């Protein structure tokens, strides 16, 4: 699941935004509302990826601390 964040981060975000734009074009005729939705969803997607990236970072950090502690205990 953490593989989502990383090298293909921007590609995925833009793919999401394109799909969102398409959906908005189909569902919403109102241009200001469409732009608002697109902006809102884009920010949320970015936050989601940032959150996932930081979670992965924290996980590896904790893992590294555990590894160092185990080496010291031996």
PyMOL Python script that loads the backbone (N, CA, C, O; Angstrom):
from pymol import cmd

cmd.read_pdbstr("""\
ATOM      1  N   UNK A   1       0.841  -1.213   0.000  1.00  0.00           N
ATOM      2  CA  UNK A   1       0.000   0.000   0.000  1.00  0.00           C
ATOM      3  C   UNK A   1       0.874   1.261   0.000  1.00  0.00           C
ATOM      4  O   UNK A   1       0.512   2.271  -0.603  1.00  0.00           O
ATOM      5  N   UNK A   2       2.026   1.195   0.680  1.00  0.00           N
ATOM      6  CA  UNK A   2       2.893   2.386   0.748  1.00  0.00           C
ATOM      7  C   UNK A   2       3.600   2.641  -0.583  1.00  0.00           C
ATOM      8  O   UNK A   2       4.195   3.702  -0.773  1.00  0.00           O
ATOM      9  N   UNK A   3       3.540   1.692  -1.493  1.00  0.00           N
ATOM     10  CA  UNK A   3       4.175   1.857  -2.807  1.00  0.00           C
ATOM     11  C   UNK A   3       3.556   2.988  -3.623  1.00  0.00           C
ATOM     12  O   UNK A   3       4.150   3.442  -4.601  1.00  0.00           O
ATOM     13  N   UNK A   4       2.358   3.451  -3.227  1.00  0.00           N
ATOM     14  CA  UNK A   4       1.697   4.541  -3.937  1.00  0.00           C
ATOM     15  C   UNK A   4       2.523   5.822  -3.904  1.00  0.00           C
ATOM     16  O   UNK A   4       2.594   6.553  -4.891  1.00  0.00           O
ATOM     17  N   UNK A   5       3.143   6.083  -2.764  1.00  0.00           N
ATOM     18  CA  UNK A   5       3.985   7.278  -2.642  1.00  0.00           C
ATOM     19  C   UNK A   5       5.356   6.971  -3.207  1.00  0.00           C
ATOM     20  O   UNK A   5       5.897   5.887  -2.993  1.00  0.00           O
ATOM     21  N   UNK A   6       5.915   7.927  -3.928  1.00  0.00           N
ATOM     22  CA  UNK A   6       7.255   7.691  -4.460  1.00  0.00           C
ATOM     23  C   UNK A   6       7.439   8.247  -5.854  1.00  0.00           C
ATOM     24  O   UNK A   6       6.991   9.351  -6.163  1.00  0.00           O
ATOM     25  N   UNK A   7       8.108   7.464  -6.699  1.00  0.00           N
ATOM     26  CA  UNK A   7       8.546   7.958  -8.005  1.00  0.00           C
ATOM     27  C   UNK A   7       7.369   8.320  -8.913  1.00  0.00           C
ATOM     28  O   UNK A   7       7.431   9.324  -9.622  1.00  0.00           O
ATOM     29  N   UNK A   8       6.311   7.530  -8.902  1.00  0.00           N
ATOM     30  CA  UNK A   8       5.185   7.787  -9.813  1.00  0.00           C
ATOM     31  C   UNK A   8       4.103   8.642  -9.138  1.00  0.00           C
ATOM     32  O   UNK A   8       2.948   8.657  -9.565  1.00  0.00           O
ATOM     33  N   UNK A   9       4.502   9.348  -8.082  1.00  0.00           N
ATOM     34  CA  UNK A   9       3.597  10.207  -7.301  1.00  0.00           C
ATOM     35  C   UNK A   9       2.856  11.195  -8.187  1.00  0.00           C
ATOM     36  O   UNK A   9       1.628  11.262  -8.152  1.00  0.00           O
ATOM     37  N   UNK A  10       3.605  11.974  -8.992  1.00  0.00           N
ATOM     38  CA  UNK A  10       2.979  13.024  -9.801  1.00  0.00           C
ATOM     39  C   UNK A  10       2.103  12.438 -10.896  1.00  0.00           C
ATOM     40  O   UNK A  10       1.023  12.956 -11.181  1.00  0.00           O
ATOM     41  N   UNK A  11       2.569  11.361 -11.508  1.00  0.00           N
ATOM     42  CA  UNK A  11       1.781  10.696 -12.543  1.00  0.00           C
ATOM     43  C   UNK A  11       0.422  10.274 -12.024  1.00  0.00           C
ATOM     44  O   UNK A  11      -0.596  10.459 -12.690  1.00  0.00           O
ATOM     45  N   UNK A  12       0.415   9.708 -10.832  1.00  0.00           N
ATOM     46  CA  UNK A  12      -0.834   9.253 -10.223  1.00  0.00           C
ATOM     47  C   UNK A  12      -1.745  10.433  -9.891  1.00  0.00           C
ATOM     48  O   UNK A  12      -2.953  10.381 -10.120  1.00  0.00           O
ATOM     49  N   UNK A  13      -1.161  11.480  -9.358  1.00  0.00           N
ATOM     50  CA  UNK A  13      -1.957  12.664  -9.002  1.00  0.00           C
ATOM     51  C   UNK A  13      -2.605  13.248 -10.243  1.00  0.00           C
ATOM     52  O   UNK A  13      -3.789  13.583 -10.229  1.00  0.00           O
ATOM     53  N   UNK A  14      -1.829  13.375 -11.328  1.00  0.00           N
ATOM     54  CA  UNK A  14      -2.381  13.954 -12.547  1.00  0.00           C
ATOM     55  C   UNK A  14      -3.441  13.057 -13.164  1.00  0.00           C
ATOM     56  O   UNK A  14      -4.423  13.546 -13.724  1.00  0.00           O
ATOM     57  N   UNK A  15      -3.250  11.751 -13.066  1.00  0.00           N
ATOM     58  CA  UNK A  15      -4.257  10.813 -13.556  1.00  0.00           C
ATOM     59  C   UNK A  15      -5.554  11.004 -12.774  1.00  0.00           C
ATOM     60  O   UNK A  15      -6.640  11.026 -13.354  1.00  0.00           O
ATOM     61  N   UNK A  16      -5.433  11.141 -11.459  1.00  0.00           N
ATOM     62  CA  UNK A  16      -6.595  11.367 -10.603  1.00  0.00           C
ATOM     63  C   UNK A  16      -7.302  12.657 -10.991  1.00  0.00           C
ATOM     64  O   UNK A  16      -8.528  12.706 -11.079  1.00  0.00           O
ATOM     65  N   UNK A  17      -6.505  13.706 -11.225  1.00  0.00           N
ATOM     66  CA  UNK A  17      -7.073  15.009 -11.566  1.00  0.00           C
ATOM     67  C   UNK A  17      -7.789  14.938 -12.907  1.00  0.00           C
ATOM     68  O   UNK A  17      -8.853  15.535 -13.072  1.00  0.00           O
ATOM     69  N   UNK A  18      -7.220  14.216 -13.865  1.00  0.00           N
ATOM     70  CA  UNK A  18      -7.852  14.072 -15.179  1.00  0.00           C
ATOM     71  C   UNK A  18      -9.199  13.371 -15.055  1.00  0.00           C
ATOM     72  O   UNK A  18     -10.187  13.793 -15.654  1.00  0.00           O
ATOM     73  N   UNK A  19      -9.226  12.303 -14.275  1.00  0.00           N
ATOM     74  CA  UNK A  19     -10.466  11.564 -14.046  1.00  0.00           C
ATOM     75  C   UNK A  19     -11.490  12.466 -13.367  1.00  0.00           C
ATOM     76  O   UNK A  19     -12.671  12.465 -13.713  1.00  0.00           O
ATOM     77  N   UNK A  20     -11.009  13.238 -12.388  1.00  0.00           N
ATOM     78  CA  UNK A  20     -11.878  14.169 -11.666  1.00  0.00           C
ATOM     79  C   UNK A  20     -12.451  15.215 -12.606  1.00  0.00           C
ATOM     80  O   UNK A  20     -13.635  15.541 -12.536  1.00  0.00           O
ATOM     81  N   UNK A  21     -11.607  15.740 -13.487  1.00  0.00           N
ATOM     82  CA  UNK A  21     -12.053  16.754 -14.453  1.00  0.00           C
ATOM     83  C   UNK A  21     -13.133  16.174 -15.347  1.00  0.00           C
ATOM     84  O   UNK A  21     -14.151  16.814 -15.610  1.00  0.00           O
ATOM     85  N   UNK A  22     -12.899  14.956 -15.811  1.00  0.00           N
ATOM     86  CA  UNK A  22     -13.854  14.276 -16.682  1.00  0.00           C
ATOM     87  C   UNK A  22     -15.191  14.104 -15.963  1.00  0.00           C
ATOM     88  O   UNK A  22     -16.253  14.386 -16.518  1.00  0.00           O
ATOM     89  N   UNK A  23     -15.116  13.642 -14.737  1.00  0.00           N
ATOM     90  CA  UNK A  23     -16.315  13.433 -13.915  1.00  0.00           C
ATOM     91  C   UNK A  23     -17.067  14.750 -13.712  1.00  0.00           C
ATOM     92  O   UNK A  23     -18.292  14.804 -13.818  1.00  0.00           O
ATOM     93  N   UNK A  24     -16.305  15.813 -13.418  1.00  0.00           N
ATOM     94  CA  UNK A  24     -16.923  17.120 -13.209  1.00  0.00           C
ATOM     95  C   UNK A  24     -17.590  17.618 -14.486  1.00  0.00           C
ATOM     96  O   UNK A  24     -18.672  18.203 -14.431  1.00  0.00           O
ATOM     97  N   UNK A  25     -16.957  17.393 -15.633  1.00  0.00           N
ATOM     98  CA  UNK A  25     -17.526  17.811 -16.911  1.00  0.00           C
ATOM     99  C   UNK A  25     -18.840  17.094 -17.174  1.00  0.00           C
ATOM    100  O   UNK A  25     -19.783  17.680 -17.707  1.00  0.00           O
ATOM    101  N   UNK A  26     -18.895  15.823 -16.798  1.00  0.00           N
ATOM    102  CA  UNK A  26     -20.104  15.036 -17.013  1.00  0.00           C
ATOM    103  C   UNK A  26     -21.207  15.421 -16.035  1.00  0.00           C
ATOM    104  O   UNK A  26     -22.367  15.567 -16.421  1.00  0.00           O
ATOM    105  N   UNK A  27     -20.839  15.582 -14.774  1.00  0.00           N
ATOM    106  CA  UNK A  27     -21.835  15.745 -13.718  1.00  0.00           C
ATOM    107  C   UNK A  27     -22.198  17.212 -13.502  1.00  0.00           C
ATOM    108  O   UNK A  27     -23.373  17.543 -13.337  1.00  0.00           O
ATOM    109  N   UNK A  28     -21.212  18.077 -13.503  1.00  0.00           N
ATOM    110  CA  UNK A  28     -21.436  19.481 -13.138  1.00  0.00           C
ATOM    111  C   UNK A  28     -21.250  20.369 -14.358  1.00  0.00           C
ATOM    112  O   UNK A  28     -20.193  20.371 -14.987  1.00  0.00           O
ATOM    113  N   UNK A  29     -22.309  21.135 -14.686  1.00  0.00           N
ATOM    114  CA  UNK A  29     -22.207  22.082 -15.793  1.00  0.00           C
ATOM    115  C   UNK A  29     -21.653  23.422 -15.325  1.00  0.00           C
ATOM    116  O   UNK A  29     -21.094  24.183 -16.115  1.00  0.00           O
ATOM    117  N   UNK A  30     -21.812  23.703 -14.042  1.00  0.00           N
ATOM    118  CA  UNK A  30     -21.437  24.987 -13.450  1.00  0.00           C
ATOM    119  C   UNK A  30     -19.915  25.104 -13.358  1.00  0.00           C
ATOM    120  O   UNK A  30     -19.272  24.332 -12.646  1.00  0.00           O
ATOM    121  N   UNK A  31     -19.344  26.064 -14.075  1.00  0.00           N
ATOM    122  CA  UNK A  31     -17.886  26.162 -14.158  1.00  0.00           C
ATOM    123  C   UNK A  31     -17.202  26.498 -12.825  1.00  0.00           C
ATOM    124  O   UNK A  31     -16.252  25.807 -12.461  1.00  0.00           O
ATOM    125  N   UNK A  32     -17.638  27.528 -12.078  1.00  0.00           N
ATOM    126  CA  UNK A  32     -16.983  27.831 -10.799  1.00  0.00           C
ATOM    127  C   UNK A  32     -17.020  26.646  -9.832  1.00  0.00           C
ATOM    128  O   UNK A  32     -16.040  26.367  -9.141  1.00  0.00           O
ATOM    129  N   UNK A  33     -18.153  25.959  -9.793  1.00  0.00           N
ATOM    130  CA  UNK A  33     -18.292  24.800  -8.911  1.00  0.00           C
ATOM    131  C   UNK A  33     -17.336  23.691  -9.351  1.00  0.00           C
ATOM    132  O   UNK A  33     -16.716  23.027  -8.521  1.00  0.00           O
ATOM    133  N   UNK A  34     -17.227  23.502 -10.668  1.00  0.00           N
ATOM    134  CA  UNK A  34     -16.333  22.488 -11.217  1.00  0.00           C
ATOM    135  C   UNK A  34     -14.886  22.765 -10.814  1.00  0.00           C
ATOM    136  O   UNK A  34     -14.164  21.863 -10.391  1.00  0.00           O
ATOM    137  N   UNK A  35     -14.477  24.017 -10.951  1.00  0.00           N
ATOM    138  CA  UNK A  35     -13.114  24.396 -10.579  1.00  0.00           C
ATOM    139  C   UNK A  35     -12.884  24.203  -9.088  1.00  0.00           C
ATOM    140  O   UNK A  35     -11.822  23.745  -8.666  1.00  0.00           O
ATOM    141  N   UNK A  36     -13.888  24.554  -8.299  1.00  0.00           N
ATOM    142  CA  UNK A  36     -13.799  24.396  -6.842  1.00  0.00           C
ATOM    143  C   UNK A  36     -13.621  22.926  -6.483  1.00  0.00           C
ATOM    144  O   UNK A  36     -12.760  22.578  -5.674  1.00  0.00           O
ATOM    145  N   UNK A  37     -14.430  22.072  -7.083  1.00  0.00           N
ATOM    146  CA  UNK A  37     -14.352  20.631  -6.816  1.00  0.00           C
ATOM    147  C   UNK A  37     -12.989  20.082  -7.204  1.00  0.00           C
ATOM    148  O   UNK A  37     -12.390  19.291  -6.475  1.00  0.00           O
ATOM    149  N   UNK A  38     -12.509  20.517  -8.372  1.00  0.00           N
ATOM    150  CA  UNK A  38     -11.223  20.041  -8.871  1.00  0.00           C
ATOM    151  C   UNK A  38     -10.109  20.432  -7.915  1.00  0.00           C
ATOM    152  O   UNK A  38      -9.245  19.621  -7.581  1.00  0.00           O
ATOM    153  N   UNK A  39     -10.138  21.688  -7.477  1.00  0.00           N
ATOM    154  CA  UNK A  39      -9.117  22.196  -6.558  1.00  0.00           C
ATOM    155  C   UNK A  39      -9.189  21.435  -5.232  1.00  0.00           C
ATOM    156  O   UNK A  39      -8.165  21.007  -4.700  1.00  0.00           O
ATOM    157  N   UNK A  40     -10.391  21.272  -4.710  1.00  0.00           N
ATOM    158  CA  UNK A  40     -10.608  20.595  -3.430  1.00  0.00           C
ATOM    159  C   UNK A  40     -10.101  19.161  -3.486  1.00  0.00           C
ATOM    160  O   UNK A  40      -9.391  18.716  -2.584  1.00  0.00           O
ATOM    161  N   UNK A  41     -10.464  18.434  -4.547  1.00  0.00           N
ATOM    162  CA  UNK A  41     -10.056  17.039  -4.684  1.00  0.00           C
ATOM    163  C   UNK A  41      -8.556  16.931  -4.900  1.00  0.00           C
ATOM    164  O   UNK A  41      -7.916  16.010  -4.392  1.00  0.00           O
ATOM    165  N   UNK A  42      -7.990  17.877  -5.657  1.00  0.00           N
ATOM    166  CA  UNK A  42      -6.550  17.866  -5.925  1.00  0.00           C
ATOM    167  C   UNK A  42      -5.774  18.031  -4.622  1.00  0.00           C
ATOM    168  O   UNK A  42      -4.795  17.324  -4.381  1.00  0.00           O
ATOM    169  N   UNK A  43      -6.217  18.972  -3.781  1.00  0.00           N
ATOM    170  CA  UNK A  43      -5.577  19.212  -2.478  1.00  0.00           C
ATOM    171  C   UNK A  43      -5.698  17.967  -1.606  1.00  0.00           C
ATOM    172  O   UNK A  43      -4.729  17.557  -0.966  1.00  0.00           O
ATOM    173  N   UNK A  44      -6.886  17.367  -1.581  1.00  0.00           N
ATOM    174  CA  UNK A  44      -7.099  16.166  -0.761  1.00  0.00           C
ATOM    175  C   UNK A  44      -6.204  15.016  -1.211  1.00  0.00           C
ATOM    176  O   UNK A  44      -5.638  14.302  -0.383  1.00  0.00           O
ATOM    177  N   UNK A  45      -6.078  14.841  -2.528  1.00  0.00           N
ATOM    178  CA  UNK A  45      -5.242  13.768  -3.068  1.00  0.00           C
ATOM    179  C   UNK A  45      -3.786  14.014  -2.687  1.00  0.00           C
ATOM    180  O   UNK A  45      -3.075  13.093  -2.287  1.00  0.00           O
ATOM    181  N   UNK A  46      -3.349  15.277  -2.816  1.00  0.00           N
ATOM    182  CA  UNK A  46      -1.977  15.625  -2.446  1.00  0.00           C
ATOM    183  C   UNK A  46      -1.729  15.333  -0.970  1.00  0.00           C
ATOM    184  O   UNK A  46      -0.691  14.778  -0.609  1.00  0.00           O
ATOM    185  N   UNK A  47      -2.681  15.708  -0.120  1.00  0.00           N
ATOM    186  CA  UNK A  47      -2.551  15.468   1.322  1.00  0.00           C
ATOM    187  C   UNK A  47      -2.496  13.981   1.613  1.00  0.00           C
ATOM    188  O   UNK A  47      -1.727  13.537   2.465  1.00  0.00           O
ATOM    189  N   UNK A  48      -3.314  13.208   0.901  1.00  0.00           N
ATOM    190  CA  UNK A  48      -3.328  11.758   1.088  1.00  0.00           C
ATOM    191  C   UNK A  48      -1.954  11.168   0.769  1.00  0.00           C
ATOM    192  O   UNK A  48      -1.428  10.355   1.528  1.00  0.00           O
ATOM    193  N   UNK A  49      -1.375  11.588  -0.370  1.00  0.00           N
ATOM    194  CA  UNK A  49      -0.069  11.064  -0.765  1.00  0.00           C
ATOM    195  C   UNK A  49       1.014  11.499   0.213  1.00  0.00           C
ATOM    196  O   UNK A  49       1.905  10.721   0.553  1.00  0.00           O
ATOM    197  N   UNK A  50       0.929  12.760   0.665  1.00  0.00           N
ATOM    198  CA  UNK A  50       1.903  13.256   1.638  1.00  0.00           C
ATOM    199  C   UNK A  50       1.816  12.456   2.926  1.00  0.00           C
ATOM    200  O   UNK A  50       2.833  12.077   3.507  1.00  0.00           O
ATOM    201  N   UNK A  51       0.592  12.204   3.363  1.00  0.00           N
ATOM    202  CA  UNK A  51       0.354  11.441   4.590  1.00  0.00           C
ATOM    203  C   UNK A  51       0.937  10.038   4.452  1.00  0.00           C
ATOM    204  O   UNK A  51       1.602   9.545   5.363  1.00  0.00           O
ATOM    205  N   UNK A  52       0.687   9.398   3.316  1.00  0.00           N
ATOM    206  CA  UNK A  52       1.177   8.044   3.085  1.00  0.00           C
ATOM    207  C   UNK A  52       2.697   8.023   3.026  1.00  0.00           C
ATOM    208  O   UNK A  52       3.332   7.105   3.543  1.00  0.00           O
ATOM    209  N   UNK A  53       3.279   9.042   2.393  1.00  0.00           N
ATOM    210  CA  UNK A  53       4.737   9.120   2.287  1.00  0.00           C
ATOM    211  C   UNK A  53       5.358   9.280   3.670  1.00  0.00           C
ATOM    212  O   UNK A  53       6.352   8.629   3.992  1.00  0.00           O
ATOM    213  N   UNK A  54       4.767  10.152   4.485  1.00  0.00           N
ATOM    214  CA  UNK A  54       5.314  10.385   5.822  1.00  0.00           C
ATOM    215  C   UNK A  54       5.121   9.150   6.698  1.00  0.00           C
ATOM    216  O   UNK A  54       5.973   8.845   7.532  1.00  0.00           O
ATOM    217  N   UNK A  55       4.019   8.442   6.519  1.00  0.00           N
ATOM    218  CA  UNK A  55       3.786   7.204   7.265  1.00  0.00           C
ATOM    219  C   UNK A  55       4.871   6.185   6.930  1.00  0.00           C
ATOM    220  O   UNK A  55       5.402   5.513   7.814  1.00  0.00           O
ATOM    221  N   UNK A  56       5.191   6.079   5.645  1.00  0.00           N
ATOM    222  CA  UNK A  56       6.239   5.146   5.214  1.00  0.00           C
ATOM    223  C   UNK A  56       7.569   5.551   5.833  1.00  0.00           C
ATOM    224  O   UNK A  56       8.333   4.704   6.295  1.00  0.00           O
ATOM    225  N   UNK A  57       7.836   6.841   5.837  1.00  0.00           N
ATOM    226  CA  UNK A  57       9.074   7.384   6.391  1.00  0.00           C
ATOM    227  C   UNK A  57       9.179   7.057   7.885  1.00  0.00           C
ATOM    228  O   UNK A  57      10.217   6.597   8.360  1.00  0.00           O
ATOM    229  N   UNK A  58       8.087   7.301   8.615  1.00  0.00           N
ATOM    230  CA  UNK A  58       8.052   7.036  10.062  1.00  0.00           C
ATOM    231  C   UNK A  58       8.233   5.539  10.327  1.00  0.00           C
ATOM    232  O   UNK A  58       8.957   5.142  11.239  1.00  0.00           O
ATOM    233  N   UNK A  59       7.562   4.717   9.512  1.00  0.00           N
ATOM    234  CA  UNK A  59       7.675   3.258   9.659  1.00  0.00           C
ATOM    235  C   UNK A  59       9.116   2.795   9.524  1.00  0.00           C
ATOM    236  O   UNK A  59       9.606   2.022  10.346  1.00  0.00           O
ATOM    237  N   UNK A  60       9.800   3.276   8.474  1.00  0.00           N
ATOM    238  CA  UNK A  60      11.185   2.860   8.242  1.00  0.00           C
ATOM    239  C   UNK A  60      12.094   3.402   9.345  1.00  0.00           C
ATOM    240  O   UNK A  60      13.057   2.747   9.745  1.00  0.00           O
ATOM    241  N   UNK A  61      11.778   4.602   9.831  1.00  0.00           N
ATOM    242  CA  UNK A  61      12.539   5.223  10.914  1.00  0.00           C
ATOM    243  C   UNK A  61      12.472   4.353  12.172  1.00  0.00           C
ATOM    244  O   UNK A  61      13.493   4.052  12.790  1.00  0.00           O
ATOM    245  N   UNK A  62      11.249   3.957  12.538  1.00  0.00           N
ATOM    246  CA  UNK A  62      11.024   3.101  13.717  1.00  0.00           C
ATOM    247  C   UNK A  62      11.740   1.758  13.513  1.00  0.00           C
ATOM    248  O   UNK A  62      12.360   1.228  14.435  1.00  0.00           O
ATOM    249  N   UNK A  63      11.646   1.226  12.304  1.00  0.00           N
ATOM    250  CA  UNK A  63      12.288  -0.040  11.976  1.00  0.00           C
ATOM    251  C   UNK A  63      13.805   0.067  12.166  1.00  0.00           C
ATOM    252  O   UNK A  63      14.436  -0.833  12.721  1.00  0.00           O
ATOM    253  N   UNK A  64      14.370   1.164  11.702  1.00  0.00           N
ATOM    254  CA  UNK A  64      15.819   1.380  11.833  1.00  0.00           C
ATOM    255  C   UNK A  64      16.234   1.494  13.294  1.00  0.00           C
ATOM    256  O   UNK A  64      17.257   0.939  13.693  1.00  0.00           O
ATOM    257  N   UNK A  65      15.446   2.212  14.096  1.00  0.00           N
ATOM    258  CA  UNK A  65      15.735   2.346  15.528  1.00  0.00           C
ATOM    259  C   UNK A  65      15.726   0.963  16.182  1.00  0.00           C
ATOM    260  O   UNK A  65      16.619   0.627  16.960  1.00  0.00           O
ATOM    261  N   UNK A  66      14.708   0.170  15.856  1.00  0.00           N
ATOM    262  CA  UNK A  66      14.588  -1.185  16.379  1.00  0.00           C
ATOM    263  C   UNK A  66      15.791  -2.034  16.013  1.00  0.00           C
ATOM    264  O   UNK A  66      16.291  -2.807  16.831  1.00  0.00           O
ATOM    265  N   UNK A  67      16.255  -1.885  14.768  1.00  0.00           N
ATOM    266  CA  UNK A  67      17.408  -2.640  14.280  1.00  0.00           C
ATOM    267  C   UNK A  67      18.666  -2.271  15.060  1.00  0.00           C
ATOM    268  O   UNK A  67      19.434  -3.149  15.456  1.00  0.00           O
ATOM    269  N   UNK A  68      18.878  -0.980  15.280  1.00  0.00           N
ATOM    270  CA  UNK A  68      20.052  -0.494  16.027  1.00  0.00           C
ATOM    271  C   UNK A  68      19.999  -0.982  17.469  1.00  0.00           C
ATOM    272  O   UNK A  68      21.011  -1.424  18.014  1.00  0.00           O
ATOM    273  N   UNK A  69      18.821  -0.902  18.090  1.00  0.00           N
ATOM    274  CA  UNK A  69      18.651  -1.336  19.482  1.00  0.00           C
ATOM    275  C   UNK A  69      18.950  -2.823  19.613  1.00  0.00           C
ATOM    276  O   UNK A  69      19.622  -3.238  20.557  1.00  0.00           O
ATOM    277  N   UNK A  70      18.460  -3.627  18.677  1.00  0.00           N
ATOM    278  CA  UNK A  70      18.702  -5.072  18.708  1.00  0.00           C
ATOM    279  C   UNK A  70      20.179  -5.392  18.595  1.00  0.00           C
ATOM    280  O   UNK A  70      20.673  -6.300  19.263  1.00  0.00           O
ATOM    281  N   UNK A  71      20.888  -4.654  17.754  1.00  0.00           N
ATOM    282  CA  UNK A  71      22.330  -4.867  17.578  1.00  0.00           C
ATOM    283  C   UNK A  71      23.072  -4.573  18.877  1.00  0.00           C
ATOM    284  O   UNK A  71      24.018  -5.275  19.233  1.00  0.00           O
ATOM    285  N   UNK A  72      22.637  -3.531  19.580  1.00  0.00           N
ATOM    286  CA  UNK A  72      23.282  -3.160  20.846  1.00  0.00           C
ATOM    287  C   UNK A  72      23.033  -4.208  21.931  1.00  0.00           C
ATOM    288  O   UNK A  72      23.909  -4.472  22.754  1.00  0.00           O
ATOM    289  N   UNK A  73      21.849  -4.798  21.931  1.00  0.00           N
ATOM    290  CA  UNK A  73      21.474  -5.751  22.971  1.00  0.00           C
ATOM    291  C   UNK A  73      22.228  -7.070  22.863  1.00  0.00           C
ATOM    292  O   UNK A  73      22.388  -7.776  23.859  1.00  0.00           O
ATOM    293  N   UNK A  74      22.690  -7.406  21.666  1.00  0.00           N
ATOM    294  CA  UNK A  74      23.382  -8.692  21.485  1.00  0.00           C
ATOM    295  C   UNK A  74      24.738  -8.707  22.158  1.00  0.00           C
ATOM    296  O   UNK A  74      25.445  -9.713  22.099  1.00  0.00           O
TER     297      UNK A  74
END
""", "prot")
cmd.dss("prot")
cmd.show_as("cartoon", "prot")
cmd.util.cbc("prot")
cmd.orient("prot")
